[in-house]
Amino acid sequence: MTRKLTGKCFCGAVRYEVADEFVYAANCHCSNCRRTTGSAFKPFAGIERGKFRLTAGDDRLLIFGDESGHDAHCGRCGSLLYSLVRDGAYVHVAMGTLMDDPGIRPSAHIFVGSKAPWFTITDDLPQYREHADA
């Protein structure tokens, strides 16, 4: 049986459930991720869309984008919960919104070519100028 993880926004209005079957995880330093999180990077874990499910507050979502790709925020508190990516096939869960400890950890830093100049990466994870090499 697959372990289920739960997550929620800051105010708790939007909640989700996701299988602990993430395919990849990374720290993204692109300018969009920095702006949506207000941080130096966004730690995220990627999973097939069908393994992610909103359990509360779907009517409270603030969506930036469309069905092929978007960022989903809580419309009440503004928390970035997830991004729909890869033509709508995958969800990038913002790892800071998980309430449970996932079985995956970020394995790389991506888009370091546009990282914040004031932030220094101090770990030994591989760094990629854009996407991680396949």
WOLINRA-V6105 format. One record per backbone hydrogen bond with DSSP energy under -0.5 kcal/mol. NH is the residue of the N-H (numbers start at 0). CO is the residue of the C=O. If there is no record, write none. Layout:
nh->{NH/NH}
co->{CO/CO}
This chain:
nh->{4/6/7/8/14/15/16/17/18/19/20/22/23/25/26/27/27/28/28/33/34/35/36/37/38/41/42/43/43/44/45/46/48/50/51/52/54/55/59/60/61/62/63/64/65/68/69/70/71/72/72/73/74/77/80/80/81/82/83/84/84/87/88/88/89/90/91/92/92/93/94/94/96/97/98/99/101/106/108/109/110/111/112/113/114/118/120/125/127/129}
co->{17/15/96/13/55/6/52/4/50/2/18/45/45/43/107/25/41/26/109/29/30/31/32/33/33/27/40/25/41/92/23/90/88/47/48/16/14/14/56/57/72/60/70/62/68/65/83/63/81/61/70/78/59/73/71/78/71/91/69/82/89/67/84/85/84/46/82/44/90/80/42/92/93/94/5/5/99/24/125/26/129/127/128/110/111/115/118/106/108/130}
